[in-house]
Amino acid sequence: MTVSFPDLDMLIEEVEVLRADRLSPSFVRFELGTPAFAELGGDGPYFDQRIKLVFPHEDGPVPSFEGADDSWWETWVERPEEERGHMRTYTIRDVVGSGEDTRLVVDIVLHGDDDGDHDGEAGPGSAWAAQAKVGDRLVTMAPRRGYEYGGIEFAPGDATRVLLVGDETALPAIAGILRDLPGDAVGTALCEVPLSADVQELPAPAGVEVVWLPREGAALGSLVHAAAVERLGAAPVEISVSDDEVDPDLWETPRYSSSGEEVVEEPAHTDDLYVWIAGESKVVTGLRRVLVNDLGLDRRQVAFMGYWRVGVSMAS
Ligand SMILES: Cc1cc2nc3c(=O)[nH]c(=O)nc-3n(C[C@H](O)[C@H](O)[C@H](O)COP(=O)(O)OP(=O)(O)OC[C@H]3O[C@@H](n4cnc5c(N)ncnc54)[C@H](O)[C@@H]3O)c2cc1C
């Protein structure tokens, strides 16, 4: 059954897994479908468009949003976890097909004890992705064409160069940005991934260099930090960020500040460089120190986004 809420400004849809492909050791690619995706879309390119996926609890049904209205969040969050499942944030990796055969493509990172890279528990999102098969069902929250949805942070304004920096969770967003950049765009994408086998073919404008940084056991964020610092011309200093200084929900963009910094609603770019950084929150915090404290980059030129945090469940 497809559940659809025509009055809501987004699509909250029960969807079916139409394809599930293990891309590489750390990534599974899903194509998700419902006839309601005939209405999927925004006003323009997707870039780093974020969405929500709601995974069923292992002992529960596909979460129901029956009767959802503007207060769907309050109604959902009050339910027992077995009923409401687990909501997590992901990125539109692509949209393929058309009309009622429109498919939402999402790449999910596998993590946890058996991923060969990190210790720790696989969260519900990763655990679902590791075993999901064609015909399984879950719920998506995604933009409905013709309605304001938000969730695109990439905003280079009139910058003439871009620097994209991310780990594996940011790879779908970096891929989307590279796909949607104008053909004459110039810049660099630094992509840290767990293993060499996770390197993907990423179509990008000829003027944008895509640099792969497989950790192969190196410390999380160490490669991307060093590469970003080098590209920006800062001194290669060791940055020490203590755990209690890290906000798991770090989100510092020209339009929003999770730390309460003043947000100046001006489109101005004082430099020709725009920097977009997403990944593990402590790694992003370390890069923010270099960019803001050492290099004095204007906050309107940079977006710093904590996509996940070691040891913290990003439960919604
Ligand atoms: C805007 C945005 C877009 C995102 N896009 C994507 C995307 O397209 N694909 C994608 O896979 N992720 C994406 N993420 C990251 C994803 O939401 C988090 O990794 C989330 O924690 C996964 O949920 P989970 O249920 O697997 O783990 P959780 O229940 O949140 O966490 C459980 C444990 O797993 C650990 N953990 C979580 N993620 C990772 C990881 N990547 N590597 C190692 N350990 C981890 C946590 O530290 C915690 O200890 C995005 C996040 C944001 C904010």
The ligand as an SDF file (V2000), in Angstrom:
LIG
                    3D

 53 58  0  0  0  0  0  0  0  0999 V2000
   22.4060   15.8360    5.7270 C   0  0  0  0  0  0  0  0  0  0  0  0
   22.9000   14.4170    5.9250 C   0  0  0  0  0  0  0  0  0  0  0  0
   23.0160   13.5730    4.8400 C   0  0  0  0  0  0  0  0  0  0  0  0
   23.4860   12.2500    5.0010 C   0  0  0  0  0  0  0  0  0  0  0  0
   23.5770   11.4400    3.9050 N   0  0  0  0  0  0  0  0  0  0  0  0
   23.9770   10.1510    4.0730 C   0  0  0  0  0  0  0  0  0  0  0  0
   23.9800    9.2510    2.9640 C   0  0  0  0  0  0  0  0  0  0  0  0
   23.5700    9.5880    1.8450 O   0  0  0  0  0  0  0  0  0  0  0  0
   24.4140    7.9720    3.1810 N   0  0  0  0  0  0  0  0  0  0  0  0
   24.8250    7.5430    4.4310 C   0  0  0  0  0  0  0  0  0  0  0  0
   25.1850    6.3690    4.5880 O   0  0  0  0  0  0  0  0  0  0  0  0
   24.8180    8.3860    5.4860 N   0  0  0  0  0  0  0  0  0  0  0  0
   24.3830    9.6580    5.3500 C   0  0  0  0  0  0  0  0  0  0  0  0
   24.3320   10.4860    6.4280 N   0  0  0  0  0  0  0  0  0  0  0  0
   24.8630    9.9970    7.7140 C   0  0  0  0  0  0  0  0  0  0  0  0
   23.8600    9.1290    8.4820 C   0  0  0  0  0  0  0  0  0  0  0  0
   22.6810    9.8490    8.7650 O   0  0  0  0  0  0  0  0  0  0  0  0
   24.5390    8.6870    9.7990 C   0  0  0  0  0  0  0  0  0  0  0  0
   25.6890    7.9190    9.5350 O   0  0  0  0  0  0  0  0  0  0  0  0
   23.6030    7.9290   10.7180 C   0  0  0  0  0  0  0  0  0  0  0  0
   24.2140    7.9040   11.9980 O   0  0  0  0  0  0  0  0  0  0  0  0
   23.3480    6.5070   10.2540 C   0  0  0  0  0  0  0  0  0  0  0  0
   22.3910    5.9320   11.1000 O   0  0  0  0  0  0  0  0  0  0  0  0
   22.5750    4.4880   11.7240 P   0  0  0  0  0  0  0  0  0  0  0  0
   21.2200    4.0920   12.1760 O   0  0  0  0  0  0  0  0  0  0  0  0
   23.2940    3.6080   10.7750 O   0  0  0  0  0  0  0  0  0  0  0  0
   23.5290    4.7210   12.9840 O   0  0  0  0  0  0  0  0  0  0  0  0
   23.1710    5.4760   14.3620 P   0  0  0  0  0  0  0  0  0  0  0  0
   22.0930    4.7660   15.1060 O   0  0  0  0  0  0  0  0  0  0  0  0
   22.9570    6.9150   14.1020 O   0  0  0  0  0  0  0  0  0  0  0  0
   24.5320    5.3100   15.1600 O   0  0  0  0  0  0  0  0  0  0  0  0
   24.8890    4.0620   15.7860 C   0  0  0  0  0  0  0  0  0  0  0  0
   26.4000    3.9810   15.9140 C   0  0  0  0  0  0  0  0  0  0  0  0
   26.9390    3.9230   14.6060 O   0  0  0  0  0  0  0  0  0  0  0  0
   27.9690    4.8750   14.4570 C   0  0  0  0  0  0  0  0  0  0  0  0
   27.9600    5.3670   13.0740 N   0  0  0  0  0  0  0  0  0  0  0  0
   26.9820    6.0600   12.4360 C   0  0  0  0  0  0  0  0  0  0  0  0
   27.3350    6.3230   11.1690 N   0  0  0  0  0  0  0  0  0  0  0  0
   28.5750    5.8060   11.0110 C   0  0  0  0  0  0  0  0  0  0  0  0
   29.4730    5.7360    9.9180 C   0  0  0  0  0  0  0  0  0  0  0  0
   29.2050    6.2560    8.7300 N   0  0  0  0  0  0  0  0  0  0  0  0
   30.6630    5.1160   10.1050 N   0  0  0  0  0  0  0  0  0  0  0  0
   30.9830    4.5500   11.3000 C   0  0  0  0  0  0  0  0  0  0  0  0
   30.1550    4.5660   12.3680 N   0  0  0  0  0  0  0  0  0  0  0  0
   28.9680    5.1920   12.2080 C   0  0  0  0  0  0  0  0  0  0  0  0
   27.6400    5.9670   15.4560 C   0  0  0  0  0  0  0  0  0  0  0  0
   28.8020    6.6230   15.8310 O   0  0  0  0  0  0  0  0  0  0  0  0
   27.0270    5.1920   16.5970 C   0  0  0  0  0  0  0  0  0  0  0  0
   28.0220    4.7270   17.4630 O   0  0  0  0  0  0  0  0  0  0  0  0
   23.8510   11.7880    6.2960 C   0  0  0  0  0  0  0  0  0  0  0  0
   23.6970   12.6500    7.4060 C   0  0  0  0  0  0  0  0  0  0  0  0
   23.2310   13.9450    7.2240 C   0  0  0  0  0  0  0  0  0  0  0  0
   23.0630   14.8410    8.4260 C   0  0  0  0  0  0  0  0  0  0  0  0
  1  2  1  0
  2  3  1  0
  2 52  2  0
  3  4  2  0
  4  5  1  0
  4 50  1  0
  5  6  2  0
  6  7  1  0
  6 13  1  0
  7  8  2  0
  7  9  1  0
  9 10  1  0
 10 11  2  0
 10 12  1  0
 12 13  2  0
 13 14  1  0
 14 15  1  0
 14 50  1  0
 15 16  1  0
 16 17  1  0
 16 18  1  0
 18 19  1  0
 18 20  1  0
 20 21  1  0
 20 22  1  0
 22 23  1  0
 23 24  1  0
 24 25  2  0
 24 26  1  0
 24 27  1  0
 27 28  1  0
 28 29  2  0
 28 30  1  0
 28 31  1  0
 31 32  1  0
 32 33  1  0
 33 34  1  0
 33 48  1  0
 34 35  1  0
 35 36  1  0
 35 46  1  0
 36 37  1  0
 36 45  1  0
 37 38  2  0
 38 39  1  0
 39 40  1  0
 39 45  2  0
 40 41  1  0
 40 42  2  0
 42 43  1  0
 43 44  2  0
 44 45  1  0
 46 47  1  0
 46 48  1  0
 48 49  1  0
 50 51  2  0
 51 52  1  0
 52 53  1  0
M  END
$$$$
